[in-house]
Amino acid sequence: MTPLEAALLVVIVAILLFVIYYYWRGAKGEVSLMRPMESRVDEYLDRRFEMMINEWSLISRAKLQSFRQSKDQILEGNEAKVASLRDFTAAMEENLENLEGRLSALEKEIGRK
């Protein structure tokens, strides 16, 4: 065996070992050998998720849920106030229409005299 053949054999074995290591390392997580690129991106995002939330100033679902729970009572109170204001507005509009009708009736009565 010549030195060139030995070097070629070493390079081929190194490449084979690298490919085996690459797939073996990916197979430890959620990396699928059928779709390696997509699964590696998914694994990367899963690993870096907390860091991305902090970096982009996002909020986690747990914090969002606790915020919603703390503000739900206030929102429900405000919605009840808005509903009562709508009822009041409807009642006032009806009252105003009655008053306008009475005023026009009085104006007609005064105009006749």
DSSP file (Angstrom, degrees, kcal/mol; ACC not computed):
  #  RESIDUE AA STRUCTURE BP1 BP2  ACC     N-H-->O    O-->H-N    N-H-->O    O-->H-N    TCO  KAPPA ALPHA  PHI   PSI    X-CA   Y-CA   Z-CA
    1    1 A M              0   0    0      0, 0.0     0, 0.0     0, 0.0     0, 0.0   0.000 360.0 360.0 360.0 130.8    0.0    0.0    0.0
    2    2 A T     >  -     0   0    0      1,-0.1     4,-2.3     4,-0.0     5,-0.2  -0.427 360.0-110.9 -85.2 161.3    1.4    3.3   -1.0
    3    3 A P  H  > S+     0   0    0      0, 0.0     4,-2.4     0, 0.0     5,-0.2   0.840 118.8  55.8 -61.2 -31.6    1.4    6.4    1.2
    4    4 A L  H  > S+     0   0    0      2,-0.2     4,-2.4     1,-0.2     5,-0.2   0.916 108.2  47.1 -66.2 -43.3   -1.2    8.0   -1.2
    5    5 A E  H  > S+     0   0    0      2,-0.2     4,-2.5     1,-0.2    -1,-0.2   0.894 112.3  50.2 -64.4 -40.1   -3.6    5.1   -0.8
    6    6 A A  H  X S+     0   0    0     -4,-2.3     4,-2.4     2,-0.2    -2,-0.2   0.910 111.2  48.2 -65.1 -42.4   -3.1    5.1    3.0
    7    7 A A  H  X S+     0   0    0     -4,-2.4     4,-2.3     2,-0.2    -2,-0.2   0.907 112.1  49.6 -64.4 -41.5   -3.8    8.9    3.1
    8    8 A L  H  X S+     0   0    0     -4,-2.4     4,-2.5     2,-0.2    -2,-0.2   0.906 110.9  49.9 -62.6 -42.8   -6.9    8.4    0.9
    9    9 A L  H  X S+     0   0    0     -4,-2.5     4,-2.5     2,-0.2    -2,-0.2   0.896 110.6  49.7 -62.6 -41.9   -8.1    5.6    3.2
   10   10 A V  H  X S+     0   0    0     -4,-2.4     4,-2.5     2,-0.2    -2,-0.2   0.907 111.2  49.3 -64.6 -41.3   -7.6    7.8    6.3
   11   11 A V  H  X S+     0   0    0     -4,-2.3     4,-2.5     2,-0.2    -2,-0.2   0.921 112.0  48.2 -63.9 -43.9   -9.6   10.6    4.7
   12   12 A I  H  X S+     0   0    0     -4,-2.5     4,-2.6     2,-0.2    -2,-0.2   0.916 113.1  47.4 -63.5 -43.2  -12.4    8.3    3.7
   13   13 A V  H  X S+     0   0    0     -4,-2.5     4,-2.8     2,-0.2    -1,-0.2   0.898 111.6  51.3 -65.2 -39.4  -12.5    6.8    7.2
   14   14 A A  H  X S+     0   0    0     -4,-2.5     4,-2.4     2,-0.2    -2,-0.2   0.915 111.2  47.5 -63.5 -42.6  -12.5   10.4    8.7
   15   15 A I  H  X S+     0   0    0     -4,-2.5     4,-2.6     2,-0.2    -2,-0.2   0.925 112.6  49.4 -63.8 -44.2  -15.3   11.4    6.5
   16   16 A L  H  X S+     0   0    0     -4,-2.6     4,-2.6     1,-0.2    -2,-0.2   0.924 111.9  47.9 -60.6 -45.3  -17.3    8.3    7.4
   17   17 A L  H  X S+     0   0    0     -4,-2.8     4,-2.8     1,-0.2    -1,-0.2   0.887 111.2  51.4 -63.5 -38.6  -16.7    8.9   11.1
   18   18 A F  H  X S+     0   0    0     -4,-2.4     4,-2.8     2,-0.2    -2,-0.2   0.929 111.3  46.8 -63.5 -45.2  -17.7   12.5   10.8
   19   19 A V  H  X S+     0   0    0     -4,-2.6     4,-2.3     2,-0.2     5,-0.2   0.918 114.2  47.7 -63.1 -43.7  -21.0   11.6    9.0
   20   20 A I  H  X S+     0   0    0     -4,-2.6     4,-2.6     1,-0.2    -2,-0.2   0.931 114.3  46.4 -63.5 -45.0  -21.7    8.9   11.7
   21   21 A Y  H  X S+     0   0    0     -4,-2.8     4,-3.1     2,-0.2     5,-0.3   0.909 110.3  54.4 -62.4 -42.0  -20.9   11.3   14.5
   22   22 A Y  H  X S+     0   0    0     -4,-2.8     4,-1.6     1,-0.2    -2,-0.2   0.925 115.2  38.3 -58.7 -48.4  -23.1   14.0   12.8
   23   23 A Y  H  X S+     0   0    0     -4,-2.3     4,-1.9     2,-0.2    -1,-0.2   0.860 116.1  52.2 -73.4 -35.2  -26.1   11.8   12.6
   24   24 A W  H  X S+     0   0    0     -4,-2.6     4,-0.7    -5,-0.2    -2,-0.2   0.915 109.7  49.3 -66.6 -41.5  -25.5   10.2   16.0
   25   25 A R  H >< S+     0   0    0     -4,-3.1     3,-0.7     1,-0.2     4,-0.5   0.896 114.2  45.8 -63.4 -40.4  -25.2   13.6   17.7
   26   26 A G  H ><>S+     0   0    0     -4,-1.6     5,-1.1    -5,-0.3     3,-0.8   0.799 103.9  63.1 -72.0 -28.9  -28.5   14.7   16.0
   27   27 A A  H 3<5S+     0   0    0     -4,-1.9    -1,-0.2     1,-0.2    -2,-0.2   0.653  88.7  70.7 -73.5 -13.5  -30.2   11.4   16.9
   28   28 A K  T <<5S+     0   0    0     -3,-0.7    -1,-0.2    -4,-0.7    -2,-0.2   0.863 106.2  35.3 -69.4 -34.1  -29.9   12.1   20.7
   29   29 A G  T < 5S-     0   0    0     -3,-0.8    11,-0.1    -4,-0.5    -3,-0.0   0.225 120.3 -63.1 -94.5-142.9  -32.4   14.9   20.5
   30   30 A E  T   5S+     0   0    0      9,-0.2     2,-0.4    10,-0.1    -3,-0.1   0.092  84.8 134.2 -95.4  21.8  -35.6   15.3   18.4
   31   31 A V      < -     0   0    0     -5,-1.1     2,-0.4    -6,-0.1     6,-0.1  -0.600  44.9-149.3 -79.5 126.8  -33.6   15.3   15.1
   32   32 A S        -     0   0    0      3,-0.5     7,-0.2    -2,-0.4     8,-0.1  -0.789  10.5-148.6 -96.3 136.1  -35.2   13.0   12.5
   33   33 A L  S    S+     0   0    0     -2,-0.4    -1,-0.1     1,-0.2     4,-0.1   0.708  98.5  60.3 -74.9 -18.4  -32.9   11.3   10.0
   34   34 A M  S    S+     0   0    0      1,-0.3    -1,-0.2     2,-0.1    -3,-0.0   0.839 124.2  16.9 -77.4 -32.8  -35.7   11.5    7.4
   35   35 A R  S  > S+     0   0    0     -3,-0.1     4,-2.0     1,-0.1    -3,-0.5  -0.612  75.5 165.3-136.3  74.3  -35.9   15.3    7.6
   36   36 A P  H  > S+     0   0    0      0, 0.0     4,-2.0     0, 0.0     5,-0.2   0.851  71.0  51.8 -65.7 -37.4  -32.7   16.4    9.2
   37   37 A M  H  > S+     0   0    0      2,-0.2     4,-2.1     1,-0.2     5,-0.2   0.956 113.1  42.4 -68.5 -49.2  -32.8   20.1    8.3
   38   38 A E  H  > S+     0   0    0      1,-0.2     4,-2.4     2,-0.2    -1,-0.2   0.913 116.3  48.6 -63.2 -42.2  -36.3   20.8    9.6
   39   39 A S  H  X S+     0   0    0     -4,-2.0     4,-2.4    -7,-0.2    -1,-0.2   0.849 109.8  52.0 -70.0 -32.0  -35.8   18.8   12.8
   40   40 A R  H  X S+     0   0    0     -4,-2.0     4,-2.6    -5,-0.2    -1,-0.2   0.897 109.8  49.3 -68.5 -38.7  -32.4   20.5   13.5
   41   41 A V  H  X S+     0   0    0     -4,-2.1     4,-2.6     2,-0.2    -2,-0.2   0.928 112.0  49.2 -63.9 -43.6  -34.1   23.9   13.2
   42   42 A D  H  X S+     0   0    0     -4,-2.4     4,-2.4     1,-0.2    -2,-0.2   0.916 112.2  47.9 -60.1 -43.7  -36.8   22.7   15.5
   43   43 A E  H  X S+     0   0    0     -4,-2.4     4,-2.4     2,-0.2    -2,-0.2   0.904 110.8  51.4 -65.0 -41.0  -34.3   21.5   18.0
   44   44 A Y  H  X S+     0   0    0     -4,-2.6     4,-2.2     1,-0.2    -2,-0.2   0.931 111.4  47.2 -60.9 -45.9  -32.3   24.7   17.8
   45   45 A L  H  X S+     0   0    0     -4,-2.6     4,-0.6     1,-0.2    -2,-0.2   0.889 111.3  51.6 -64.1 -39.0  -35.4   26.8   18.5
   46   46 A D  H >< S+     0   0    0     -4,-2.4     3,-0.5     1,-0.2     4,-0.3   0.906 112.5  45.6 -63.5 -40.9  -36.3   24.5   21.4
   47   47 A R  H 3< S+     0   0    0     -4,-2.4     3,-0.2     1,-0.2     4,-0.2   0.876 120.9  37.9 -68.6 -37.4  -32.9   24.9   22.9
   48   48 A R  H 3X S+     0   0    0     -4,-2.2     4,-2.5    -5,-0.2    -1,-0.2   0.302  84.5 106.4 -98.6   7.9  -32.8   28.7   22.4
   49   49 A F  H <X S+     0   0    0     -4,-0.6     4,-2.3    -3,-0.5     5,-0.2   0.916  80.7  45.8 -59.1 -49.4  -36.4   29.4   23.2
   50   50 A E  H  > S+     0   0    0     -4,-0.3     4,-2.1    -3,-0.2    -1,-0.2   0.902 113.5  50.2 -61.5 -41.3  -35.9   31.0   26.6
   51   51 A M  H  > S+     0   0    0     -4,-0.2     4,-2.8     1,-0.2    -1,-0.2   0.902 110.2  50.1 -64.2 -40.6  -33.0   33.1   25.4
   52   52 A M  H  X S+     0   0    0     -4,-2.5     4,-2.7     2,-0.2     6,-0.2   0.883 108.3  53.1 -66.4 -37.9  -35.1   34.3   22.4
   53   53 A I  H  <>S+     0   0    0     -4,-2.3     5,-2.7    -5,-0.2     4,-0.4   0.936 114.4  41.8 -61.6 -45.7  -37.9   35.3   24.7
   54   54 A N  H ><5S+     0   0    0     -4,-2.1     3,-0.7     3,-0.2    -2,-0.2   0.911 115.9  49.1 -67.4 -42.0  -35.6   37.3   26.9
   55   55 A E  H 3<5S+     0   0    0     -4,-2.8    -2,-0.2     1,-0.2    -1,-0.2   0.894 117.5  39.3 -65.8 -41.0  -33.7   38.8   23.9
   56   56 A W  T 3<5S-     0   0    0     -4,-2.7    -1,-0.2    -5,-0.2    -2,-0.2   0.360 109.8-120.3 -92.5   5.8  -36.9   39.9   22.1
   57   57 A S  T < 5 +     0   0    0     -3,-0.7    -3,-0.2    -4,-0.4    -4,-0.1   0.898  58.9 155.5  56.4  44.9  -38.6   41.0   25.3
   58   58 A L      < -     0   0    0     -5,-2.7     2,-0.4    -6,-0.2    -1,-0.1  -0.386  39.0-121.9 -91.1 175.0  -41.5   38.5   24.7
   59   59 A I        -     0   0    0     -2,-0.1     2,-0.1     4,-0.0    -5,-0.0  -0.941  18.9-125.2-122.4 143.4  -43.7   37.1   27.4
   60   60 A S     >  -     0   0    0     -2,-0.4     4,-2.4     1,-0.1     5,-0.2  -0.386  26.6-110.4 -82.6 164.3  -44.2   33.4   28.2
   61   61 A R  H  > S+     0   0    0      1,-0.2     4,-2.8     2,-0.2     5,-0.2   0.873 117.1  54.8 -62.3 -37.6  -47.6   31.7   28.3
   62   62 A A  H  > S+     0   0    0      2,-0.2     4,-2.3     1,-0.2    -1,-0.2   0.932 110.5  44.5 -64.0 -45.2  -47.4   31.3   32.1
   63   63 A K  H  > S+     0   0    0      2,-0.2     4,-2.3     1,-0.2    -1,-0.2   0.895 113.6  51.2 -65.6 -39.0  -46.8   35.1   32.7
   64   64 A L  H  X S+     0   0    0     -4,-2.4     4,-2.6     2,-0.2    -2,-0.2   0.914 110.1  49.3 -63.1 -42.4  -49.5   35.9   30.1
   65   65 A Q  H  X S+     0   0    0     -4,-2.8     4,-2.5     2,-0.2    -2,-0.2   0.910 111.5  48.2 -64.4 -42.5  -52.0   33.6   31.9
   66   66 A S  H  X S+     0   0    0     -4,-2.3     4,-2.0     2,-0.2    -1,-0.2   0.883 111.6  51.0 -66.6 -36.3  -51.2   35.1   35.3
   67   67 A F  H  X S+     0   0    0     -4,-2.3     4,-1.8     2,-0.2    -2,-0.2   0.929 110.7  48.8 -63.8 -44.8  -51.6   38.6   33.8
   68   68 A R  H  X S+     0   0    0     -4,-2.6     4,-1.6     1,-0.2    -2,-0.2   0.921 110.7  50.1 -60.5 -44.4  -55.0   37.7   32.3
   69   69 A Q  H  X S+     0   0    0     -4,-2.5     4,-0.6     1,-0.2    -1,-0.2   0.885 111.5  48.4 -63.5 -37.9  -56.2   36.2   35.6
   70   70 A S  H  < S+     0   0    0     -4,-2.0     4,-0.4     1,-0.2    -1,-0.2   0.817 119.1  38.5 -72.6 -28.8  -55.1   39.4   37.5
   71   71 A K  H  X S+     0   0    0     -4,-1.8     4,-2.5    -5,-0.1    -2,-0.2   0.538  93.0  85.5 -99.9  -7.4  -56.8   41.7   35.1
   72   72 A D  H  X S+     0   0    0     -4,-1.6     4,-2.8     1,-0.2     5,-0.2   0.902  89.9  50.4 -62.5 -41.7  -60.0   39.7   34.3
   73   73 A Q  H  X S+     0   0    0     -4,-0.6     4,-2.3     2,-0.2    -1,-0.2   0.914 111.8  47.7 -63.6 -42.1  -61.9   41.0   37.3
   74   74 A I  H  > S+     0   0    0     -4,-0.4     4,-2.3     2,-0.2    -1,-0.2   0.926 113.3  48.1 -64.0 -43.9  -61.1   44.6   36.3
   75   75 A L  H  X S+     0   0    0     -4,-2.5     4,-2.7     2,-0.2    -2,-0.2   0.899 110.7  50.7 -64.5 -40.9  -62.1   44.0   32.7
   76   76 A E  H  X S+     0   0    0     -4,-2.8     4,-2.1     2,-0.2    -1,-0.2   0.900 110.5  50.3 -64.5 -39.4  -65.3   42.3   33.8
   77   77 A G  H  X S+     0   0    0     -4,-2.3     4,-2.1    -5,-0.2    -2,-0.2   0.915 111.9  47.4 -62.0 -43.3  -66.1   45.3   36.0
   78   78 A N  H  X S+     0   0    0     -4,-2.3     4,-2.5     2,-0.2    -2,-0.2   0.887 110.2  52.2 -66.3 -38.8  -65.4   47.7   33.1
   79   79 A E  H  X S+     0   0    0     -4,-2.7     4,-2.3     2,-0.2    -1,-0.2   0.881 109.0  50.8 -64.6 -37.0  -67.6   45.6   30.8
   80   80 A A  H  X S+     0   0    0     -4,-2.1     4,-2.4     2,-0.2    -2,-0.2   0.902 110.5  49.5 -65.4 -40.4  -70.4   45.8   33.3
   81   81 A K  H  X S+     0   0    0     -4,-2.1     4,-2.4     2,-0.2    -2,-0.2   0.912 110.7  49.7 -63.7 -42.0  -70.0   49.5   33.5
   82   82 A V  H  X S+     0   0    0     -4,-2.5     4,-2.3     2,-0.2    -2,-0.2   0.912 110.4  50.6 -63.7 -41.6  -70.0   49.8   29.7
   83   83 A A  H  X S+     0   0    0     -4,-2.3     4,-2.2     1,-0.2    -2,-0.2   0.918 111.2  47.9 -63.0 -42.5  -73.2   47.7   29.5
   84   84 A S  H  X S+     0   0    0     -4,-2.4     4,-2.5     1,-0.2    -1,-0.2   0.879 110.7  52.2 -66.6 -35.8  -74.9   49.9   32.1
   85   85 A L  H  X S+     0   0    0     -4,-2.4     4,-2.6     2,-0.2    -2,-0.2   0.876 108.5  50.8 -66.4 -36.7  -73.8   53.0   30.2
   86   86 A R  H  X S+     0   0    0     -4,-2.3     4,-2.5     2,-0.2    -2,-0.2   0.915 110.9  48.3 -65.4 -41.7  -75.3   51.6   27.0
   87   87 A D  H  X S+     0   0    0     -4,-2.2     4,-2.5     2,-0.2    -2,-0.2   0.925 112.4  49.0 -62.4 -43.5  -78.6   50.9   28.8
   88   88 A F  H  X S+     0   0    0     -4,-2.5     4,-2.7     1,-0.2    -2,-0.2   0.908 110.6  50.9 -61.5 -42.2  -78.5   54.4   30.2
   89   89 A T  H  X S+     0   0    0     -4,-2.6     4,-2.5     2,-0.2    -2,-0.2   0.920 110.7  48.3 -62.3 -44.3  -77.8   55.9   26.8
   90   90 A A  H  X S+     0   0    0     -4,-2.5     4,-2.2     1,-0.2    -1,-0.2   0.917 113.0  48.2 -62.7 -42.6  -80.8   53.9   25.3
   91   91 A A  H  X S+     0   0    0     -4,-2.5     4,-2.5     1,-0.2    -2,-0.2   0.909 112.4  48.6 -65.0 -41.3  -83.1   55.1   28.1
   92   92 A M  H  X S+     0   0    0     -4,-2.7     4,-2.8     2,-0.2    -2,-0.2   0.880 110.0  51.5 -66.6 -38.3  -81.9   58.7   27.7
   93   93 A E  H  X S+     0   0    0     -4,-2.5     4,-2.2     2,-0.2    -1,-0.2   0.912 111.6  47.4 -64.5 -40.8  -82.4   58.6   23.9
   94   94 A E  H  X S+     0   0    0     -4,-2.2     4,-2.1     2,-0.2    -2,-0.2   0.922 113.1  48.5 -64.5 -43.4  -86.0   57.2   24.4
   95   95 A N  H  X S+     0   0    0     -4,-2.5     4,-2.5     1,-0.2    -2,-0.2   0.897 110.6  51.6 -62.1 -41.8  -86.6   59.9   27.0
   96   96 A L  H  X S+     0   0    0     -4,-2.8     4,-2.6     2,-0.2    -1,-0.2   0.891 108.1  51.2 -63.9 -40.4  -85.3   62.6   24.7
   97   97 A E  H  X S+     0   0    0     -4,-2.2     4,-2.3     2,-0.2    -1,-0.2   0.907 110.5  49.4 -63.6 -41.0  -87.6   61.4   21.9
   98   98 A N  H  X S+     0   0    0     -4,-2.1     4,-2.4     2,-0.2    -2,-0.2   0.924 112.1  48.0 -61.8 -44.1  -90.6   61.6   24.2
   99   99 A L  H  X S+     0   0    0     -4,-2.5     4,-2.7     2,-0.2    -2,-0.2   0.898 111.0  50.5 -65.0 -39.6  -89.6   65.1   25.3
  100  100 A E  H  X S+     0   0    0     -4,-2.6     4,-2.6     2,-0.2    -1,-0.2   0.898 110.5  50.1 -65.0 -38.9  -89.1   66.2   21.7
  101  101 A G  H  X S+     0   0    0     -4,-2.3     4,-2.0     2,-0.2    -2,-0.2   0.913 112.3  46.6 -64.1 -41.8  -92.5   64.8   20.8
  102  102 A R  H  X S+     0   0    0     -4,-2.4     4,-2.3     2,-0.2    -2,-0.2   0.888 112.5  51.3 -66.1 -38.7  -94.1   66.7   23.7
  103  103 A L  H  X S+     0   0    0     -4,-2.7     4,-2.6     2,-0.2    -2,-0.2   0.923 110.1  47.8 -65.3 -43.4  -92.3   69.8   22.7
  104  104 A S  H  X S+     0   0    0     -4,-2.6     4,-2.1     1,-0.2    -1,-0.2   0.881 110.9  52.0 -65.9 -35.0  -93.5   69.7   19.2
  105  105 A A  H  X S+     0   0    0     -4,-2.0     4,-1.9     2,-0.2    -1,-0.2   0.914 111.2  47.5 -65.1 -41.4  -97.0   69.0   20.4
  106  106 A L  H  X S+     0   0    0     -4,-2.3     4,-2.7     2,-0.2     5,-0.2   0.891 110.2  52.3 -65.6 -39.2  -96.8   72.1   22.6
  107  107 A E  H  X S+     0   0    0     -4,-2.6     4,-2.3     1,-0.2    -1,-0.2   0.894 110.1  48.5 -64.3 -39.2  -95.4   74.2   19.8
  108  108 A K  H  X S+     0   0    0     -4,-2.1     4,-1.4     2,-0.2    -1,-0.2   0.893 112.0  49.4 -65.6 -38.6  -98.3   73.2   17.5
  109  109 A E  H  X S+     0   0    0     -4,-1.9     4,-1.0     2,-0.2    -2,-0.2   0.900 113.5  45.4 -68.5 -40.5 -100.7   74.0   20.3
  110  110 A I  H  < S+     0   0    0     -4,-2.7     3,-0.3     1,-0.2    -2,-0.2   0.868 109.9  55.6 -69.4 -36.0  -99.1   77.4   20.9
  111  111 A G  H  < S+     0   0    0     -4,-2.3    -1,-0.2     1,-0.2    -2,-0.2   0.807 104.3  54.2 -66.7 -29.6  -99.0   78.1   17.1
  112  112 A R  H  <        0   0    0     -4,-1.4    -1,-0.2     1,-0.2    -2,-0.2   0.799 360.0 360.0 -74.6 -29.4 -102.8   77.5   16.8
  113  113 A K     <        0   0    0     -4,-1.0    -1,-0.2    -3,-0.3    -2,-0.2   0.478 360.0 360.0 -82.2 360.0 -103.6   80.1   19.5
